[in-house]
Amino acid sequence: MKKPGLVFLVFLLMAAGCKTGAFKDIDKRSFVLSIGIDRTGAGDDKYRVTLKLAIPQARQETGQTNSQIVSQDASSIPEAISLIKSKVDKELDFSHAKALLLGETLAREDVTESVDFLIRKREIQRIANLAIGSPNAAEVLKASPRSERLPADALFLSFGGTGTESPFIVTEYLFDFYRRMTEPGLDPFLPVIKVYGDEFVIKQAAVLDKKRVKLVLSPEETAILNALVHNPRQLEVSTRTAKANYTMLVKKFNRSFSFDRKDARKLLVKISMQGIAEQSKKPLFYADWSKYEQETGKVTRQQFLRVLRKLQTNGLDPVGFGLMYRATHYNGEKDWKTWQELYPRLVFDVNVQTEMSGTGLIK
């Protein structure tokens, strides 16, 4: 006798769920592929949120992407998104948002509230790529390169090595950026995307002091930071000295860090590189390769040393030397205070071992 009542209750709950709109069919959703957050300036509406929405097509051709850009100013990011919902006819779905952009002005002021929203929102993936848009995030989202097959696909392929692989492109994920914001001894960094018409260029990185941009690196310095943090698959090293004038394509790169046991103020940085000559003014096959390896080691050592000292001078630690110091000491907060006093006086002992494995397809 209880079964008919139970069945009726199940149908009643299902009808209530459909009525309240707890579930939306896929054809009643607008998929957000990328999100841009900018600072508008003075006034109550201090945030400008820009969403790039995908418009499904029966047939997709290269250079014929179809998307919708919607922007809204508001006093908070959730309020801006709620107002954007009044401009579209479908429910916004953030589960496919893989590119998160912060405007340059916002990044130079304070990114805390913006990142707090992104990390709290359940629908946004923690593995989404985070970057800085220059001059602002909205302009980057509006750019549509001719090679793009799907909306925002060019941004997705630029990071993580799924598409292009460049030593000048640093990849940063939302979960890692948030960890760097909250972890003592490890500072956050972000790639910088600059717009030129319908194209964009990613060749610089910005280092933040937990809240705002404090230093923007040059392309050469960005490649070195990428090598120190991510251990890239490929790296070009140009040697221009009186004894050697050539460029090496590094195929194998390894680095390690350790504190000197005899002197706590010295950090040992060991770098090993193996690669082939990619460009040279002179034949190299019958030359003494050890001479070229030594010259490349000297030049590379100076390049890495300049970047490490520049980060140290600005009080930034994106590599995580402070975190490594805390992990190897056991006095808690006392060790962190000691490191803060030690880092400005830290001595970097960089040792580079270079091996040339070939001269390419010609001698």
Disulfide bonds with the S-S distance in Angstrom:
none
